[in-house]
């Protein structure tokens, strides 16, 4: 992708690791199943990232795949990357134009809604707290506010715990996390909008499915299996999920 740059060095261990995450690839895209804890991008003290390891696929002229969307470091699941500049432009436009359908799974606890499905339509705004960015509900007319819409469905519930399917219509930072928290059912393991490690060892949010038009003109759907720790916690909480 980037022209005439030296090919970055990627260790054999990292090259093998990132290749083990591939769930689909062709001449235009590579789709990965990112584990929780792996940053998508470097910077800010991040030592290892998916983007950095994409150098394992670099050509001799330095061109390498590039990101076209992101997941939070704690979120597991699907990340699609583009092998070529035309593919990157095409996929970026698909995301920007909201022609993609993203399906997430989340384990939550709190005051669960009586209904089985609904839509959260709360504008969000980014703020800095203790030097860290986070999103909060925006009051009408708030400068910098961004519209945010998340459709949700309860797949299973037991007591104050539930397995939620979330389908974000927009793509704001931390959108699903903050929307579910505002709704009174924060995601387990969420240190910003929930109870953090008191609920789970890591953020229990998984990007399970992505439906997107491929640069070849065909609609493709990619799916990432639920991680073992996610399924184990769901079972422990008494959620009949079939995960």
N, C-alpha and C positions, 0 to 999 in steps of 0.2 A: 504494500500500500504506500508506505512512505518511500520516496525515491532517493537513491544514492546515499543511503545511510549505512554505516558499518553494521554488520549483522551482530546483534547482542549475543553474548555467550549465555547459554542456558545449560545448567548441569544435566548430566545424564539422568540423575534422579528426578529433577523437575520435569524434564522432557517426558520421561516415562509416566510421571504422575499426571501431567495434563492430558496426555494421550489416553490415559485410563478413564478420563472423565467424558470422553466423546460418546454421544448417543446417536449422532448422525453427522455425516459429512459428504460433501460433493465438491465440485470445482468452484462453487460460489459461496458456500456457507459452511461453517462448522458449528454444531450445537453441542453444548456441554451441560452436564449435570453437576453444578457447583456445590460442593459441600459447605455446610455451615462453618463459619470461622475463616474461610478463605476470602480475602478482599478481592473485589473485582478490579479495582485500580490501586496503583501504588501512591506514594506521597504521604505526608503527614505521619511519618514514622513507620509506615507499613513496609515490611521487608519483603514479603512474598505476595504476589498478586496474580490473578488470572491473566490480566493484561501483560504483565511482565513475562509470563511464561509463554505467551503467544509467539515470542521470538523463536520458539522451537519449530515453528512452521515457516520461518522467514526464508525467502529465496536468496540467491546469491547477490542480488542487487539491493538487498535490504528490505524489500517489500514484504510485509507480513500482514496477517489478518488484523482487523480492528474491531473494537467494540461499537455496537450501535444502540445498546441500552445497558442498564445496570441493575444489580440487586444489592441490597444492604449486605454488609459482611456477615451478619448473623443469619441471613435468609439462605436457605438451600434451594436448589432447583435449577430451572432452565435458564441458560444464557446463550443467546445466538450471536455469532460473530460473522463478519463478512470477509471473504478471501480477496475480493477485488474492489477497486474504487467504485465502479458502477453498482456492484452489489451493495456496498455500504450506503451509497446515496439512495438506492431503491428502498432498502430496509429502514433507513432513518426516516424516510418520508412516510412509510407505512406506520411507524410508531407515532410520528408527529401528527399524522392525519387521523389517528385513532381507528385505524382499520384492523388493528390486531385485537385478539381476544385473549386475555391473560386470566388464568384460573389458579388461585392460591388456596392452600389449606392452612388453617390455623387452629391451634389448641388454645382455648381461652377459659378463664374462670371469672365469675363476677355475678352481677345481677342480670340474668339472662332474660331476653325479651320473651313475651308470651307467644308472639307470632313466630312462624317458621322461616320467614324470608322477609326481606325488605331492602330499602335503599337508604344509604347515608349520604346526604347532600349538604355538607358543611364546608364552607370555604376555609382555607388554611393560610397561615402566614408564618414565615420563618423568623425565629428570634434567636438571640444568643444568650445562653445561660451558662455562667462559669466557663466562658470561652468555647462552649460547644453548641452547635446549631441544633435546633429542634423545631417542630411544627406545633402550632397551637390553633384553636378555633379563632377565626377572624371575625371581629364585629363588623357590621355593615359599614362600608366606606373606608375600612382600614387600608392604609397605603401598603401596597405590596401583597395584598390578599389575592389568592388564587382559588378559583372554583375547583372543587374536588367532589367526585361522585364515586361511591363504592356500593355495588350490589352484593348482598350477602344472603346466605342460606344456612340454616342449621341442619347439618347432616346427621348428628347424633348428640344427645344430651343426657347427662346423669348428674343430679344434684345441681351444683353451681358451675359445673364444667360442661364444655361443649366442643365439638368439632365443627368448625365453620368453614364453608366454602366462600371465598371472597373473589369478586370479579371487578377490579377497578376499571372505571370508564375513563378516568383521567390518570395521569402518571406523576403525581406530586411526590416529593421526598417524604418517606415514611408514611405515605397516605393510609395504607391499610392499618398500620400499627396505631396511628393516632385516631383514626375514625373508630376503630373498635374500642379503644380506650375511652373516647368521648361517650360512646354508647353504653359504657359501664361493664364491658367485657374485654379487658386488656389481654393481650397475648401472653401466654406463659413464657418466662425467661426474658421478657422485655425490660431492660434496665432503664430505658428512657420513659416509657409510658405505662409500665406495669410494676411488678414487684421484683423483677430481676431474678437473681439466683434463688430467691425464696420459692419461686414457682417452678423453675426448670433450670437445668445446667446451661442451656442456650436458648436463643430465640426460636420458638416453635412456630415458624412460618416457612412454608414450602411452596415454591413456584412449581406447581405440578403439571401445568399444561400451557402451551402457547400455540395459538392458531394464527397464522400469518401468511400473507401472499409471498411466495418465493420469487426471486428475480426471474425464474423461468416462466412466470406467469400463472403458475398453478398454486392453489391454496394448499398449504401444508399444516399439519398439526403434529407437534412434538410433545412427548410426555416423559416425565421423570418420575421414577418410582419413589414412594415415600421412604425416607431414611429409617433405619432400624430403630434409632432412639426415639423418633417421632411416633412410630407405630407402638413401641413398647410403652410409652407414656400414655398414649390413648387407651391402651388396654388397661393400664394401671388405674386410670381415671374411670373405668367402667363404660367407656364409649364404644358402642357397637358400630364399628366403622368399616370392617372388612378390609382394612388397610394391609 
